Amino acid sequence: MARYTCMIHEGQGAEGRRGELARGLQKIGRDLFGDPEDAEVAWIAIRKGYGFTAGKPSSSSLVARTVPFGLSQARREEFMTRVCKLWKDATGCSDAEIVVTAIDGPAPS
């Protein structure tokens, strides 16, 4: 089953938009990879004072998921671009405040 892991900072824009973001991630997964309607979206909230970038409290989010093994570079870029756009539209974050990883899933046997 597809699973997204989203790391967000307490008190930042993504925290109050979890439902909207989860639905958007699930739609992207359905569109690009044929994911089921109920793909899992797991949230990890980083407490205030526990995440920093360049010595200042961090406002960035990280979204990670596995993608089909051998996914083409073009499809991988489309996935990551769509996730970034979703995040920026929903939260108002900048390009520098969203990190997306697309990790190759297990190789077929």
SVG drawing of the C-alpha trace seen along z (x, -y; Angstrom):
<svg xmlns="http://www.w3.org/2000/svg" viewBox="-11 -32 34 45">
<polyline fill="none" stroke="black" stroke-width="0.4" points="0.0,0.0 1.2,-3.5 2.2,-5.5 3.2,-9.1 5.2,-10.3 4.9,-14.0 7.1,-15.8 5.7,-19.2 6.5,-21.8 4.0,-22.5 2.3,-25.9 3.2,-26.1 0.8,-26.3 0.7,-22.6 -0.4,-21.7 -3.9,-23.2 -4.2,-21.9 -3.6,-18.1 -7.0,-17.0 -6.6,-19.1 -3.0,-18.1 -3.8,-14.4 -6.6,-14.5 -4.2,-16.2 -1.5,-13.7 -3.9,-10.8 -5.2,-12.3 -1.7,-12.8 -0.9,-9.1 -4.1,-7.9 -3.4,-10.1 0.2,-9.1 0.6,-5.6 -3.0,-4.2 -2.9,-4.2 -6.0,-3.2 -8.4,-5.9 -7.3,-5.4 -3.5,-5.6 -2.1,-6.2 -0.8,-9.6 1.2,-9.6 2.0,-12.8 5.0,-13.5 4.7,-16.8 8.0,-18.4 7.5,-20.3 8.3,-24.0 11.9,-24.5 13.0,-21.1 13.6,-21.9 16.1,-24.5 17.5,-25.7 20.6,-27.9 20.2,-28.5 16.6,-29.7 13.3,-27.8 12.5,-25.8 9.3,-26.3 9.9,-23.6 8.0,-20.4 9.2,-17.1 7.0,-14.7 8.4,-11.2 7.0,-8.2 8.2,-5.2 7.5,-5.2 7.4,-2.3 10.8,-0.8 12.4,-2.2 10.1,-5.1 11.3,-7.4 12.9,-10.7 10.1,-12.6 7.4,-10.9 9.5,-11.3 9.8,-15.1 6.1,-15.3 5.3,-13.7 7.6,-16.0 6.5,-19.1 2.8,-18.3 3.5,-17.8 5.4,-21.0 2.6,-22.9 0.0,-21.3 2.0,-22.3 2.6,-25.9 -1.0,-26.4 -2.4,-25.0 0.1,-26.6 1.6,-29.6 5.1,-28.2 8.0,-29.1 10.0,-26.7 12.6,-26.6 10.1,-25.4 9.0,-22.1 11.2,-19.0 9.9,-16.1 11.6,-12.7 10.6,-9.9 12.3,-6.7 12.4,-3.7 10.2,-1.0 11.4,2.6 12.7,4.1 10.4,6.7 11.4,10.2"/>
</svg>
